[in-house]
Amino acid sequence: MVSNTSNTYGWTEDELIERLKKGQEEAYRILVREYHSRLYSLACGITMDREESQDILQEVFLKVCSNIKGFKGKSSLFTWLRRITVNESLNWRRRAKRRFRWKHQPLDTEGTEGGVELERQESGPEAMYQKKELEKSLNNGLNLLSEEARTIFALRELEGLSYDEIAAQLNLSKGTVSSRLFYARQRLKEFLEKDQGGDS
Amino acid sequence: MQENLPHCDSELISRYYDGELGQVERSQVERHILVCPSCKQSLEDIKEISSQYGAHLAHQSAGMNTQETEKHVLKYLRRSEAPLWTRIKETFLSKKILVPATATACVALLLISVLRTPVADSPSAIVTSVSGDVSSIIILEAPETRQTILWFNERPEGQSI
């Protein structure tokens, strides 16, 4: 059964689901505000593309609109949302229309100007440079991982899912999850070490 | 690995970090880490990667647009709640449908006007004729181009009608 804890807006999950089923706009506003950030990070972790992740999130919430009436509450609302997000993120490459995008924003160390400016003020330029370089190496390493390895890594690191939960979500064996995670960490470590070695 | 473990095993460290080991293995790894700098470093590396990854994605999430998603969802919701006739009307009047439909209609009209073969009406001939004592005028119309032809015929002297 779903948990009955209140969200930040004072409704229990059951109440929220009930209102979503009735098509109340306020409930959808709360749903988006409550879960968008977390799901967006997950989508970014899988696709490594900000613009795609934004589109994916829109698709996820539209699917909720279409299918909420059939939601039985066997898992929590967020577990359901996460499942849809993972499936949509894994399918994004297959959508032919997206291959012809003029403009897309892959994850990188640029682009979030407000945050960068704030950090620039908080730390010195050298620290900023090092941080950016580290992010760049991490980004390069993540891009070279297979989509499956990235998904497993994101589910483990961002969502804290157990190997069993990841295996069930992705229809893999527990052993595969363990070895892919280990492999992902090794690759990322190599990338970070290579970068640090190059700097010295 | 040393101590109770037969050899160093980085994958085991990874599983230890994720809390995926049983009680016995966990204790073995914990004891081992205390005496093996290499495995201790492996664990530190995993922690560092985890921390960097979390910070990296949090940084990227600053670029997301929650309001846009909210607007999109509410628009969809209002449309799906609207009466069937309104939805049909909106669908056909939406730019997605209206613009290509208009463009297709224009192209079709253009093609029809260019490719349409002129239909030959009833064969044109003499529209009218006027005959006088000296000459006669015959007004003709060309069958396909529908051009008007004036045929003036002067009768030679002495020739009667």
Chai-1 contact restraints between the chains, C-beta under 6 A:
chainA,res_idxA,chainB,res_idxB,connection_type,confidence,min_distance_angstrom,max_distance_angstrom,comment,restraint_id
A,G23,B,E81,contact,1.0,0.0,6.0,A-B,restraint_1
A,E25,B,L74,contact,1.0,0.0,6.0,A-B,restraint_2
A,Y28,B,V73,contact,1.0,0.0,6.0,A-B,restraint_3
A,Y28,B,L77,contact,1.0,0.0,6.0,A-B,restraint_4
A,R29,B,E70,contact,1.0,0.0,6.0,A-B,restraint_5
A,V32,B,T69,contact,1.0,0.0,6.0,A-B,restraint_6
A,V32,B,E70,contact,1.0,0.0,6.0,A-B,restraint_7
A,V32,B,V73,contact,1.0,0.0,6.0,A-B,restraint_8
A,H36,B,T66,contact,1.0,0.0,6.0,A-B,restraint_9
A,H36,B,T69,contact,1.0,0.0,6.0,A-B,restraint_10
A,S37,B,S61,contact,1.0,0.0,6.0,A-B,restraint_11
A,Y40,B,S61,contact,1.0,0.0,6.0,A-B,restraint_12
A,Y40,B,M64,contact,1.0,0.0,6.0,A-B,restraint_13
A,S41,B,L57,contact,1.0,0.0,6.0,A-B,restraint_14
A,S41,B,S61,contact,1.0,0.0,6.0,A-B,restraint_15
A,C44,B,L57,contact,1.0,0.0,6.0,A-B,restraint_16
A,C44,B,Q60,contact,1.0,0.0,6.0,A-B,restraint_17
A,G45,B,L57,contact,1.0,0.0,6.0,A-B,restraint_18
A,R50,B,G63,contact,1.0,0.0,6.0,A-B,restraint_19
A,L57,B,T69,contact,1.0,0.0,6.0,A-B,restraint_20
A,Q58,B,T69,contact,1.0,0.0,6.0,A-B,restraint_21
A,Q58,B,H72,contact,1.0,0.0,6.0,A-B,restraint_22
A,F61,B,V73,contact,1.0,0.0,6.0,A-B,restraint_23
A,L62,B,Y76,contact,1.0,0.0,6.0,A-B,restraint_24
A,C65,B,Y76,contact,1.0,0.0,6.0,A-B,restraint_25
A,C65,B,L77,contact,1.0,0.0,6.0,A-B,restraint_26
A,L107,B,Q60,contact,1.0,0.0,6.0,A-B,restraint_27
A,G111,B,G63,contact,1.0,0.0,6.0,A-B,restraint_28
A,T112,B,A62,contact,1.0,0.0,6.0,A-B,restraint_29
A,T112,B,G63,contact,1.0,0.0,6.0,A-B,restraint_30
A,G115,B,A62,contact,1.0,0.0,6.0,A-B,restraint_31
A,E135,B,H56,contact,1.0,0.0,6.0,A-B,restraint_32
A,L138,B,Q52,contact,1.0,0.0,6.0,A-B,restraint_33
A,L138,B,H56,contact,1.0,0.0,6.0,A-B,restraint_34
A,E157,B,S50,contact,1.0,0.0,6.0,A-B,restraint_35
A,E157,B,Y53,contact,1.0,0.0,6.0,A-B,restraint_36
A,Y163,B,E20,contact,1.0,0.0,6.0,A-B,restraint_37
A,S178,B,R15,contact,1.0,0.0,6.0,A-B,restraint_38
A,F182,B,E11,contact,1.0,0.0,6.0,A-B,restraint_39
A,F182,B,S14,contact,1.0,0.0,6.0,A-B,restraint_40
A,R185,B,S14,contact,1.0,0.0,6.0,A-B,restraint_41
A,R185,B,I46,contact,1.0,0.0,6.0,A-B,restraint_42
A,R185,B,I49,contact,1.0,0.0,6.0,A-B,restraint_43
A,L188,B,I49,contact,1.0,0.0,6.0,A-B,restraint_44
A,K189,B,D45,contact,1.0,0.0,6.0,A-B,restraint_45
